[in-house]
């Protein structure tokens, strides 16, 4: 009797695994003419691209153009000033699946899709932040461009000096020429190197928790951060959450 039960359980496990595999295949299956992430990355600059991806965050809408962070199961796509009505922009909630047709472009190292149009499709996916703590400072980091990521145990360093000569934990704009409501810049030490992080005000304005958290940072604080790995002449992460430890 025990042997029969064991055999039945083994069959159920195998069947369950098979169903799980088939489900994953269905989730990742691309429509006709749609590129995989690898094909998109291999495509030449200024060439036409077609991808199916999922909205992760919206940066801005202006004059019927939307800029959004998107990701599928294999990688991320930053879509810059995609044609989009204000009504359709409201529909692009996190997780929404869209088919995007546009042109692959590069700006200061940032790979993005421009001159794009889109269609909303059935399906939903929300990315889990990948831990890149050990990847900062390595060539591998660029492969994660635009992905949702996290870094843990980073240490806040002075980003520069205030007008009175004191060390500053953050700047309004990159050169501290801004004011409350502008982008915030701050510096973190990860391992043996330091990197500049940004709270992009269009993505996370001064009413958000992350904006307030960065304004309260002190030099020497240890923090965990989450955001999108935007690229501008190197890693220029756009932060969406900061937690002081």
LINBELVEN-V952478 format. One record per backbone hydrogen bond with DSSP energy under -0.5 kcal/mol. CO is the residue of the C=O (numbers start at 1). NH is the residue of the N-H. E is the energy in kcal/mol with one decimal. If there is no record, write none. Layout:
BEGIN
co = (CO/CO)
nh = (NH/NH)
e = (E/E)
END
This chain:
BEGIN
co = (1/2/3/4/5/6/7/8/9/10/11/12/13/14/15/16/17/18/19/20/21/22/23/24/25/26/31/36/37/38/39/40/44/47/49/50/51/51/53/54/55/57/60/64/65/66/66/67/67/68/68/69/69/70/71/75/77/77/78/78/79/79/82/85/86/87/88/88/89/91/93/95/96/97/98/98/99/100/101/102/103/104/105/107/108/109/110/111/112/112/113/114/116/117/119/121/123/130/130/132/132/135/138/139/140/141/142/144/147/148/149/150/151/154/155/156/157/160/162/166/168/168/171/171/172/173/179/183/184/185/186/187/188/188/189/189/190/193/195/197/198/198/199/199/200/200/205/208/209/210/211/212/213/214/218/221/222/223/224/225/226/226/227/228/228/229/230/234/237/237/238/241/243)
nh = (5/6/7/8/9/10/11/12/13/14/15/16/17/18/19/20/21/22/23/24/25/26/27/28/29/29/34/40/41/42/43/43/47/104/102/35/53/100/98/71/95/69/67/84/62/68/82/59/60/70/79/56/57/77/54/72/70/79/80/113/68/81/66/89/90/91/91/92/92/93/96/125/55/121/53/100/119/51/117/49/114/46/112/110/233/111/107/78/105/114/80/103/83/101/99/97/97/132/150/135/136/138/141/142/143/144/145/147/229/130/227/132/225/223/189/220/187/168/165/162/159/160/173/185/178/176/182/173/199/171/197/157/190/195/155/191/193/190/188/186/200/239/184/201/203/204/208/212/213/214/215/216/216/217/221/156/245/154/243/151/240/241/149/230/238/146/236/232/198/239/228/226/224)
e = (-2.3/-2.3/-2.2/-2.4/-2.5/-2.1/-2.1/-2.2/-2.2/-2.2/-2.5/-2.5/-2.4/-2.2/-2.3/-2.4/-2.2/-2.5/-2.3/-2.1/-2.3/-2.0/-2.3/-1.9/-0.9/-0.5/-2.0/-2.3/-2.5/-1.7/-1.1/-0.6/-1.4/-2.5/-2.4/-3.0/-0.5/-3.1/-3.1/-2.3/-3.7/-2.8/-2.4/-2.1/-2.4/-0.5/-3.5/-2.6/-1.5/-0.5/-2.5/-3.1/-1.7/-2.4/-1.1/-2.9/-1.9/-0.6/-0.6/-2.5/-2.2/-0.6/-2.8/-2.2/-1.4/-0.6/-0.8/-0.7/-0.9/-2.3/-2.2/-1.1/-2.8/-2.6/-2.6/-0.6/-1.7/-2.3/-2.3/-2.7/-2.7/-3.2/-2.4/-2.0/-3.8/-0.5/-2.1/-0.5/-3.1/-0.5/-2.5/-2.6/-2.6/-2.2/-2.9/-0.6/-1.0/-0.7/-2.2/-1.3/-1.5/-2.1/-1.6/-1.1/-1.3/-2.0/-1.7/-2.4/-2.2/-2.0/-2.1/-2.6/-2.6/-3.0/-2.9/-2.4/-0.7/-2.9/-2.0/-3.4/-2.6/-0.8/-0.8/-2.3/-2.2/-1.5/-2.5/-2.8/-2.5/-2.5/-3.3/-2.5/-0.6/-2.6/-2.0/-0.5/-1.6/-2.8/-2.7/-2.2/-0.8/-3.1/-1.7/-0.6/-0.9/-3.2/-2.1/-1.7/-2.5/-2.2/-1.7/-0.9/-0.5/-1.4/-2.4/-2.8/-3.1/-2.1/-2.9/-2.3/-3.1/-1.8/-3.0/-2.4/-2.8/-3.3/-2.6/-3.2/-2.4/-0.7/-2.7/-2.4/-2.5)
END
